[in-house]
């Protein structure tokens, strides 16, 4: 069989490749309209999506998309803007305004192609009435550290926004809107992908307030007023302005897991798909999945060896220490501690966008000797976990997973190989 680290890396690469826009876009091209074709979009994959759409579209197009700094790719007819992620900046605010300008004054004969992927929430920071960009930045930082799920964070973001929660789609009316989405959220709910700028939102301002209270988020006065007054309400299912909107999920976490499973089978390893929406504190997810791996090793359940446990979703990290966070490295360090050097068990965890937390590192790998090497280097594993210092831990061991920008995003990928 292939060397374990190499096999795990190949599975991760297959998961990322399955979500590449060039492979996904062509099957979802709509019919050409009588009028103009406008392309808009936001997310870590939006530039690559724009490039693929431009390549395969048979007619004239115009438009603009915004992606993360460093994720731009060249397009001939579409404008690519860059902005900050995960905390928004002025460039993102200007880009959000440009998208609105692009769809102003359209007719029923026009077609808007909306290319949305994960990361769009911070890349389209158009604050709601009375809220400032500085307010949005502070709220975003607080949410990222709070331990809130991605759905909870995006619920708050939608209701404090002037563009999310269907508002951008309303601006496109009466044109036809075709959403092409790459999902990075557990459950693949369109309203949670980039906080749903062009889809209906079933959540409410009251829901957003409950989340703010639950995680003790300190809201600026104008942001609180927007929620308490209901002025920040989003477009709901059945809204007449959304009747000409259609939505397609062109790449999802499940598709990525299935691609990795195919690589495992070809290598003679049984894939066990545990789910694409496993959430919770990263260290708790690590304990659970590590425990399942030990059950495989001891009893051949739920599968005999050799097998690989595959899962996806978005864990959370409540940052209490002085480390840099990163849900994949925190999960993996917790897994290693749970495994405690058990022989024949290897693991990889990485974000398919190539960035774990705020670090330009996708994730890391573990081997049966990870803890022994750490102790020999004077690095107590649990102390690093308690300090939320997974990145520092794996960097010093030389076990970081570094990919650079992958130009797509279907969230976290986790694999535990049991031989």
Order of alpha helices (4+ residues) and beta strands (2+ residues): alpha-alpha-beta-alpha-beta-beta-alpha-beta-alpha-alpha-alpha-alpha-beta-alpha-alpha-beta-alpha-beta-beta-alpha-beta-beta-alpha-beta-beta-alpha-alpha-alpha-beta-beta
